[in-house]
């Protein structure tokens, strides 16, 4: 295997900045605390509209079905379905003010798009687990774009606690792709 020699300073810095921006993009909506890792106010209300809402209080689930639109400040999630799993004990104790702390997991399925400013994720399914702060985008054409930057693969795993992102290719198709705009600086 041939080893490529290049000066990684600018390329590595651009890649690190790109992945940091992507990680912070989703922090606002998917926060489990009142202040998330980038200091924004995750206590803002989340507004969800859809064609139908099914609530199963004994199971601790709420499912929004059809033309789902969820917004929190400038973050927008669109999907065919959005299912929220919540901690029943928080609701039963009357501690609804805990807000996002009552959320265990969020699953958005079908034509999922998540946008904030100029950043956008597209996938068939997005799953966020509040306790571990892990967001998983899965589907054949999962991608995250930020201005002229792009990462894509069949599965994108974002670890909010440490900023790691893992992109996996599919079993039968495609490879992982990353397009990083160097703003004319190249990989010098």
MOHU-V480642 format. One record per backbone hydrogen bond with DSSP energy under -0.5 kcal/mol. NH is the residue of the N-H (numbers start at 1). CO is the residue of the C=O. If there is no record, write none. Layout:
BEGIN
((NH & CO) (NH & CO))
END
This chain:
BEGIN
((6 & 4) (8 & 6) (12 & 8) (13 & 9) (14 & 10) (15 & 11) (16 & 12) (17 & 13) (18 & 14) (19 & 15) (20 & 16) (21 & 17) (22 & 18) (23 & 19) (24 & 20) (25 & 21) (26 & 22) (26 & 23) (27 & 23) (28 & 24) (30 & 26) (31 & 28) (36 & 40) (39 & 36) (42 & 34) (42 & 40) (43 & 34) (44 & 41) (47 & 45) (47 & 71) (48 & 46) (49 & 69) (51 & 65) (51 & 66) (52 & 65) (54 & 63) (56 & 61) (57 & 55) (59 & 56) (60 & 56) (61 & 56) (62 & 84) (63 & 54) (64 & 82) (65 & 52) (66 & 80) (68 & 79) (69 & 49) (70 & 77) (71 & 47) (72 & 75) (75 & 72) (76 & 115) (77 & 70) (78 & 113) (79 & 68) (80 & 109) (80 & 110) (81 & 109) (82 & 64) (83 & 107) (84 & 62) (85 & 105) (86 & 60) (86 & 84) (87 & 102) (88 & 86) (90 & 87) (91 & 87) (92 & 88) (93 & 89) (94 & 91) (95 & 90) (96 & 94) (98 & 95) (99 & 96) (101 & 98) (102 & 99) (103 & 100) (104 & 85) (105 & 85) (106 & 128) (107 & 83) (108 & 126) (109 & 81) (110 & 124) (112 & 123) (113 & 78) (114 & 121) (115 & 76) (116 & 119) (117 & 74) (119 & 116) (120 & 145) (121 & 114) (122 & 143) (123 & 112) (124 & 138) (125 & 138) (126 & 108) (127 & 136) (128 & 106) (129 & 134) (130 & 104) (130 & 128) (131 & 104) (133 & 129) (134 & 129) (135 & 158) (136 & 127) (137 & 135) (137 & 156) (138 & 125) (139 & 154) (142 & 139) (142 & 153) (143 & 122) (144 & 151) (145 & 120) (146 & 149) (147 & 118) (149 & 146) (150 & 179) (151 & 144) (152 & 177) (153 & 142) (154 & 168) (155 & 168) (156 & 137) (157 & 166) (158 & 135) (158 & 156) (159 & 157) (159 & 164) (160 & 133) (160 & 158) (163 & 159) (166 & 157) (168 & 155) (170 & 173) (177 & 152) (179 & 150) (180 & 178) (181 & 179) (185 & 182) (188 & 185))
END
